Amino acid sequence: MSWDVVIGLEIHAQLATRTKIFSGAPTVFGAEPNRQACAVDLGLPGVLPVLNARAVHMALKFGLAIGAHINLRSVFARKNYFYPDLPKGYQISQYELPIVGRGEVTVLLDDATERVVGVTRAHLEEDAGKSIHDLFPGQSGIDLNRAGTPLLEIVSEPDLRNAREAVAYMKTIHALVRYLEICDGNMQEGSLRCDANVSLRRDPGAPLGTRVEIKNLNSFRFIERAINHEIERQADLLESGGRVLQETRLYDPGRDETRSLRSKEEANDYRYFPDPDLLPLIVSEAMLDAARSDLPELPDAKRHRFEAQYALPAYDARVLTTSRDVADYYEAVVSELGGAPKLVANWVMGEVLGALNRSGLEAAALPLSAPTLAQLLKRIADGTISGKSAKDLFEVLWTADEQDVDGLIDSRGLRQLSDTGQLKELALAVMAENPTQLSQYRAGKDKLLGFFVGQVMKRCGGTANPGQLNELLKELLAE
């Protein structure tokens, strides 16, 4: 049977503040367990939360970037539930009046079509701690370092219709929060993670089906696999006459399946009420102006500019603007080189991004400077080295402490032979030594051109300028 799949994502972006949302405790990842949880984070008697202004600024930047309605008055509430890693017994969040209201995000899908996805809201809240189940036999450990870390929870409308669309939307948000520099987007460290809400119905006009939430997905691959499994699970249930229960499930990547965690709570189960220790958040025009002035050129605008300014194909512009660091690097190389935007695009998308993937590095830590890559490309353009030699040299430069392109070209003997007189002398000698092949070529066996090119390359150790050599041989062989 065919089903209409309805998906919405709740994305949790850990804001890149130095301190927590309601305390001065640090937010650095990787500290020893329970070393970064202060009395406020633990909710000890007599302490009071104080809102982090930087977290508010980052939330406003996000809201403005997606064209959302900004609520000039928002309220923090207590979300009450018991869990071992929630030391206060409640989480400070925003419920009825979030700081960011409705907005929208344009998502570029794999087939190059665009899809507008609505954002219901984005609200500020504090993160919980972390339960660790694999260190102590028969016991769980609680690390409260993360408790109180500021989160921006971005809730989408149920506008997504398959797992690939959900991944494309998640990637769009991932790129956006990194462009805005409000979140580092490190999914392995939990800086960006999402809950996926999935339901099925007979056709688009029918009422929404029972929604199942898949918690804490922290990679694009797991998001796609978890959603696809859940779609299949729900379809099997419905087609066999069963019914889908409203619940929260976890995805097990080892078994590639979701499993039940608990029945899904409704808002009234959390007994929300305004936090008596925090005044309503009032956003002033000055705060909005500060956030607007801090906005960078956004990914969609940059992509369209790259297409227009550099005459790049849509695919190239899309790849180059996925990361702000990659986009900045590309433009720096083009500027250093003084042009050749398509050549630079090919090298950045090919050699540079490939080397980053192999090295496991982020673009911000790129070891090859823009001036160095520009110098390498100049030496291809002026015929000093061949494209193949340039790629070999790129691998050396990637790990070299000294990034002296010309010095490495000379020390490795990579400088191309481009002297017409020398090339002609070599070509004539090869032709004289191979009269049979020469006769065959002149009789119409054009494929032997490659033979003569190879023989000349052999004589000069592969240093001949290939383009120049090919043209010269065609002239000489035709005489």
N, C-alpha and C positions, 0 to 999 in steps of 0.2 A: 504494500500500500504506500501511497505517497503522503507525506506529512509536511505541514508548514512548521518549520522550526523557528522558534523565537528565542533570541539570546540577548542578554544584557550583561554588561561587565561593571563590577565595582572595583576600581583600581585604587590601590593604596600607594601613594607616592610619599616616601620619607623625605621631608624637607631638609635641605642642606644647611641647617643652622648649626652654629658651634655649640649651642646649649639647648636644653630641652624646652618644651613648649610652656611649661609652668614653673620651671626651676632653673638654677644656674649650673646644674650638673652637665658634664660634657656628653657629646653624642658620638665620639670616635668609635669606629667599628673595630672589633677584635681585642678589646681589653679583657683582662682576667674577669671571670664571672663575678658579678655583684660588686664591682669596684666603682661603678658609675651610677649608682642609685642612691640619691640623697633622701633626707627625711621627708621632703615634699613628695618625691616620687613614691615613697612608701606609705604616704598618707598618715604619718605619725601624729599623735594628738598635738594641737597647738600650732600646726603649720598652715600656711595659706598659699594658694597658687597665685603666681603673678604672670600674666600673659606676655609671651615673647613677641615683641613688635616686629621682629624680622620675619617670623612665621606669617604674620598678617600681611606684610608687604609681599611675600612670595605668593600667597593665596590670591591677592589682588592682581598680581602680574598674570597669573594663570587665567583668572576670570576675564581680564581685558583681552588676553590673547585669543580667547575663543568667542569673543563678542558676547559674553554672558551678561545677564542682569546682575549688578552688584547691589546687594542689600546693604544700605547705609546703616542699618541697625540689625545686628545679629545676636543670637543668644547661645550661651554654652549651657548644656544640660548634663545631668548625670544619667548615664545608662547603667542600670543596676543588673549585675549578674555575678555569679560566683564562679571563679576559676582560679586554680592555684597561682597562675602567673599574673593575676590581677590583684595586687596587694591591698588596694583600698576597698575592694568589693564593688567598685563601680568604675566606669570609664568616663572621663570628661570628653564630651563630644558636642556636636551641634545637631539639632533634630528639626524642629518646626521652622526655625529661622536660621538657615545657613548663610555664610558670608557670600557665597557665589550661587546665583540662581541659574535659570535656564540659559543654555548656550548651544553651540554646535561646532562640530569638527568635520572637516572635509577629509575623507580617507581615499587615497589612491590605491585601487585594487590591483591584483597581479595582471589583469587583462588591460591595464591602463585606463579603465573607466573610473570615474569618481563617484563616491557615495557620501552623502551627508548623514552624519550620525548625531542625533540629539544628545546633549548632556543635560540631565535632569537637575543636577546640583553638584557642587563641590564644597565640602565642609571640612573645617579644621577639627582635629581630635588628637588625643594622645595615644601612643602605641602601648600595648601590653608588654609584659616580659616574655620570656621564652621557656617552654618546657622541653627538657632534654631527656630522652627515654633510653639512650643506648650507652650510657657511661657506667651506670651502677646496676648490677644484676638485681632484678626484682624491685627496683626503685626508680623514681624519676627525679631529676634535678631541676631546680628553678634558677634561671639566670635573669635577674631584674635589671641588667644594664640597659636594655631597650625600653623599659617602662618609662613613659613620659616623653619619648622621642616624638617630635611633631610629625603628624601625618596630614596629608590632604587627600581625602577620599573623594574620588571622581566617579560619579554614578551616571552611567549612560541610560538613555531610553532603550526600550527593548526593540531596537531597530536592526539588529544583526540577524542574518538568516542562515549562516553556516559557520563552521569553524574557521575557514580561511578568512572570512570577513572579520571575525573576532580577532584573529591574529593581526590582520592589517590595521585594525583600529588600535589595538594595543601597541603596535609598533609606532603608529602615528603619535599616540600620547607619550610613548617613550622618547621619541625624537623631540617632541615639543617641550617636555619638562627639562630636557638637557639643553636645548636651545635657550630656554629661559634661565638656566643655571639655578633652578630651584630644587633639583634632585639629581643625584649622580647616575640614576638609572641602573645601578648595579644589581641585577636580578639575583645573582648568585649569593649576594650578601643580604638579600631581602629588602633592598632599598626601594624596589618597585615590584609589587606582586598584585595579584587580582583574584577576586572571587567571580565565578561565572554562574549566572542564573540561566537555566535551560528549561524550556517547556515545548511541548508539541501540541498541535491542533490540526483538525481535518483540513481546513482551508483558511486563507487569510481573512475571510469575513467572520469566522467563528470566534466565540469568546476564547480568551487565553486559557491554555491548559494549566495543570498544576505545576508549579515552579519548583525545581530542585536547584540548590546552591552547591557548587563545587568550590571548596575553600582552598586558599593559599597556593595558587598556581604561580610558579616563579621562573618559568621559561616559556618562550614562544612555542617550542616543540611540545611541551607538556600541556599548554593551553589547547593546542589543536587536537592532540591525542585524547585528552580528558573529555573535551566537548563531543568529539566524534563517538567515543565510547558511550557517553551518556545518552546521546541521540539514539544510538542503536539499542541501548538497554531499555529506554522508555518505549521505543517503537515495538520491541519484542513484547513488553508487558501489555501494551494497549491492544496489539493484534492477537494476543492470546486470551483476551477477555479480562485481563487484570486491570488494576488502576495504579496510577503513580501517586506515591505518598509525598507530601510536602516535607522535605527534610534537608539536612545539610550532609554532604558527602565529601570524602577525601579521595584524591586520586593517588593510586599506587603505581608509580612508573615501572616498577619491577614486574608487576603482573599485568600492566596496561589495563587497569580497571578502576572503577570508582567503588567505594564501599561506604556504607552508612556510618555516620558519626553521631548524629542526634536528630531528633525531630526539629523542624524549623520553627524558630520562635517568631511571634508577631511583635509589633511595636509595643503593645500593651504588656507583654511579658517582661519587658525591660523596665517598666515603671519610670519612664522619663519624667524628669521635672527640672526646672531651671536650677543651675548650681548656685546655692546661696552665697558662695564665697567669691563669685565672679560677677562683676557688673556687666550689663549688655555692652557689646562691642560697637562703638560708634565710629563709622568711617567718614573722615572729613574730606573735603575737596583737596586739601593739601596732600593727604595720603594717596588719593587717586592720582593726582598730578605726579607725585614722586614715582608711583608704579608705572605710569605711562612713559615717563621719561627714561625709565630703566628697561623698557622693552627693546629687544634686538629686532633685526629683520627676521621675520618668522619663516619657517620652512617652505610654505606654499609660495610666498612672495619671492623668496630666494630662488626657488626652482624655476618660476616663470621668468625671473630676471636672467638666470643662466641661459635659458633657451633663447631669449631675445638678445642679450648682450654678447654672448659667446657663440651664437648660432649652433648650439648643441642640440642633438636629438633629445626628445623627451625622456628616453630611458637614461641617457648619460646624466642629464640634469637631475633626475630623480635619485640616482645612486650617489652622486656627488653632494647632494644636499641632505641626505639622510642624517648625517652627523655634522654639527656645526664646526667641529674641529677639522673634518675632512674638507668641508666647503672652504673654510678659511685657508687651509693649506693649498688647495687647488688654485685659489685666486692669487696667493702669494707667489706660486710658481709661474703662473701666467704673467704676472707683473714683472718678475725677475727676468723672464725670458723675453718679454716685450711682444708677446703674441703667441701664435700657434695654439689656440685654446683646445682644438680637437686632439692634437698630439699629446698635450698635457693630460687631457681627460683620459685618453687611452692608457697612459702610463700610471696615472693615479688609480684608475679602476682596476688595472691589471696588476702591475708589479707592486705598487704600494699597498693596496688593500690585501692582495694575496700574501705579502710578507707580514702584514699586521696579523692576519688570521693564523699564519704558521707560527708566529712568535707569541701569540696570545696577548698581544699588546693593545691598548686603547690608542685611538688616534692622537690623543693629547700627549702621549709618550712617544710619538714617532721619532725614531733616532736619526732619520735622514732629513736634514734641513731643506727648506724650500730653495735657498740659493744653490745648494749642492745639486739637487735634482735639476734645477734650471741649467746649471753649468754642464751637466751630463747631456741634457737634451740639445744644448748648443753644439756640443761636439759631434752629435749625430747630424745636425742640420748643416754644419760646415764641412762635413765629410771627413773629419779627423778620425772617427771610429765608425764601425759598422753597427747596425742595430743589434746584431748578435753579441758583439763585444760589449756594447752598452749594457745589455742585460746581465752579462757575466760580471761586469764592473759594478752594477747595481748591487748584486749579492755581496760583493766585497765591501762596498761603502756602507751597507746596512749595519754591519758589525764592526766597522773600522773606527778607531778613535780619531784618526787623522782623515778628514774628508777633503783631500786635495785631489780633485779629479784629474787635472793635467799631470800631476806628479805620478799618479797611479798609471795613467795611460803610458807614460814614458818608461816607468820602471818595469812594466809588464809587457812592453813591446807591442802595444795594441794600436799604435798610430797607423792609419790606413795609408796604403800607397796610392797616391792620386796623381803622381807625375805622369803626364800623357806619354812623354818620351820613354820612360822606363817601362810603362805598361805595354807600349807598342813593341819594344825590343823583346820583352818576354813572350808576347803573343806570336810574333813572327818566328821566334825560336821553336815554340810548340808546334806551329803549323808546319815548319820544315821537318820536324821529327816525326810527324804523323801524316804522310802523304795519302795513305789509303783513306783515312777518315776525312781528310780535306776534300778528296775527290768525291766521296759519298755525300758530304754536305752540299757541295756545289752541284751535285746531281739531284738535289731536292730533299735529302734526308736532314731536315731542319733540326730534328731532335738532338743531333750531334753537337749543337751549340753548347749544351750543358757539359759535354765531354771536354771541349776546349777550355771552357771556364774553369772546370775542375783541375785541368792540367796546369793552367797558369797559376791558380791559387796554390797548388802544390809547390810550385817553384818559388813562390814568394811567401810561403808560410801562412797563407790565408789572409794576408794584409791588404790585398788589392781592394780598391773601392768597387763593390759588386756592380752598381749601376753604371759606373764609368767603364768598367771592363766589358760588360755586356754590349754596350753601344759600340765600343771600339772593335770588338771581335766581329760584330755584325758587318761593320764597314770593311774590315780586312778580309773576312771570309767571302764577301761578295765580289771582290776584285778579280 
